[in-house]
């Protein structure tokens, strides 16, 4: 009599639920024949027989929770079982938005099948949070175990490095168990809830059948050109093997898989090969340099008590972006003082009319419109540098970002096509975005795509500002507090309201003279009301 036990289900998988038993007492089975299916929190695993024989007794039932080493079947005859690698089948159920993703060390082939599925309990995993967002921290959970929810009802909120994202229910169900807690940092695919819902018939499944693949060692790469010019083996000449998943990932992250070098001794490209290649390209940019390394913090507690506090996702993103900007952009700054006495008088006159329309006429709104006009006249300040191809990329659109201070860190909502909008439209949109930042409702789309940024600290009260350019932009306008100064005019000193401006720019493509002319143009537009009246694009 041979007793078959549940083998290891996979790395990090401790147990599973029996969902299908494929044999019964008296059946003759052969080695490698599938005996049953076990659903884990990650995949559905087919458990094969380790020996030939006749089923004497099935020791488990559908619905049983089983773990590695538990006896599942007794066989008459057969030999002692040998260690076997499990065959994985990962199921994506469209009705609950689950996504099947093969691990980096496997070859995946997609097989479609239609099958009747009846489940009363299922697991919800975190969906994609948006392009470029890999993880988030749970800051609010809006449901409790036992709650019944409806489609589109908000389940929880996550703070990412860009925005706060609401995670909605895809359909009505009952919450059986909450698998995460406030403060947890989770990523796409992380199980968040167990739910109960009615049986469904004819659910279409997408099965990823995975086969064993060797581990890939990653060697440090000094320069991109060394990676790209690796001598490949003879089988590379236009022909290579790659799993559908490897091709899909390469396509999504912009890698031409046909040009990738092959590892020595193989003509096969795996998912891990694609990721390693992309990582190497990212770390070794056009100049062949190595990424900046941050100095380790010394032990500060030896001088007294310390209180570590985790940075918010937005703070972490700001830190990363500013480090990227400082390490990639050779900065330069120029300053100018603008007499906004008359402009402020006219703003006070017209702000009542704006308020009646539900908008606030602010200096920032006026600056957005003026800057957008200046960018039309000086397109180099609206461009980006393509270092890899030694080119300047000019944009036919003008999107102005406005830095906004929040209790979660610096955020920069973007006014798209600002040059095509009136000051009334801009003022209303700025007010709406400021409210969204405050209420944590700002979306990723509203934070992306800026071609130029304005940072106005005048409301806080500072006499000067030297802002950093946000990569891949090439310039930024800093605005300090307006103050009354004595200005010599018409043979006498007069009190004038003076606003300090600073233009920060990428000195690789913008020289000092261009920056001075650009800043002077902004000054003229702000000071000369006649210029406003003759230009319909300004009004």
Secondary structure as GFF3:
##gff-version 3
##sequence-region A 1 539
A	DSSP	beta_strand	2	5	.	.	.	ID=ss1
A	DSSP	beta_strand	15	21	.	.	.	ID=ss2
A	DSSP	beta_strand	28	29	.	.	.	ID=ss3
A	DSSP	beta_strand	34	39	.	.	.	ID=ss4
A	DSSP	beta_strand	44	48	.	.	.	ID=ss5
A	DSSP	beta_strand	53	58	.	.	.	ID=ss6
A	DSSP	beta_strand	65	67	.	.	.	ID=ss7
A	DSSP	beta_strand	71	76	.	.	.	ID=ss8
A	DSSP	beta_strand	87	93	.	.	.	ID=ss9
A	DSSP	three_ten_helix	94	96	.	.	.	ID=ss10
A	DSSP	beta_strand	107	117	.	.	.	ID=ss11
A	DSSP	beta_strand	121	125	.	.	.	ID=ss12
A	DSSP	beta_strand	135	141	.	.	.	ID=ss13
A	DSSP	beta_strand	148	149	.	.	.	ID=ss14
A	DSSP	beta_strand	154	159	.	.	.	ID=ss15
A	DSSP	beta_strand	164	168	.	.	.	ID=ss16
A	DSSP	beta_strand	173	178	.	.	.	ID=ss17
A	DSSP	beta_strand	185	187	.	.	.	ID=ss18
A	DSSP	beta_strand	191	196	.	.	.	ID=ss19
A	DSSP	beta_strand	200	211	.	.	.	ID=ss20
A	DSSP	alpha_helix	224	228	.	.	.	ID=ss21
A	DSSP	three_ten_helix	234	236	.	.	.	ID=ss22
A	DSSP	beta_strand	241	242	.	.	.	ID=ss23
A	DSSP	alpha_helix	244	252	.	.	.	ID=ss24
A	DSSP	three_ten_helix	257	259	.	.	.	ID=ss25
A	DSSP	beta_strand	268	269	.	.	.	ID=ss26
A	DSSP	alpha_helix	271	283	.	.	.	ID=ss27
A	DSSP	three_ten_helix	300	303	.	.	.	ID=ss28
A	DSSP	alpha_helix	313	328	.	.	.	ID=ss29
A	DSSP	beta_strand	331	339	.	.	.	ID=ss30
A	DSSP	alpha_helix	341	356	.	.	.	ID=ss31
A	DSSP	alpha_helix	363	377	.	.	.	ID=ss32
A	DSSP	three_ten_helix	379	382	.	.	.	ID=ss33
A	DSSP	beta_strand	384	386	.	.	.	ID=ss34
A	DSSP	three_ten_helix	387	389	.	.	.	ID=ss35
A	DSSP	beta_strand	391	393	.	.	.	ID=ss36
A	DSSP	beta_strand	400	406	.	.	.	ID=ss37
A	DSSP	beta_strand	409	415	.	.	.	ID=ss38
A	DSSP	three_ten_helix	418	420	.	.	.	ID=ss39
A	DSSP	alpha_helix	423	438	.	.	.	ID=ss40
A	DSSP	beta_strand	452	456	.	.	.	ID=ss41
A	DSSP	beta_strand	475	479	.	.	.	ID=ss42
A	DSSP	beta_strand	483	489	.	.	.	ID=ss43
A	DSSP	beta_strand	492	506	.	.	.	ID=ss44
A	DSSP	alpha_helix	512	527	.	.	.	ID=ss45
A	DSSP	alpha_helix	529	534	.	.	.	ID=ss46
###
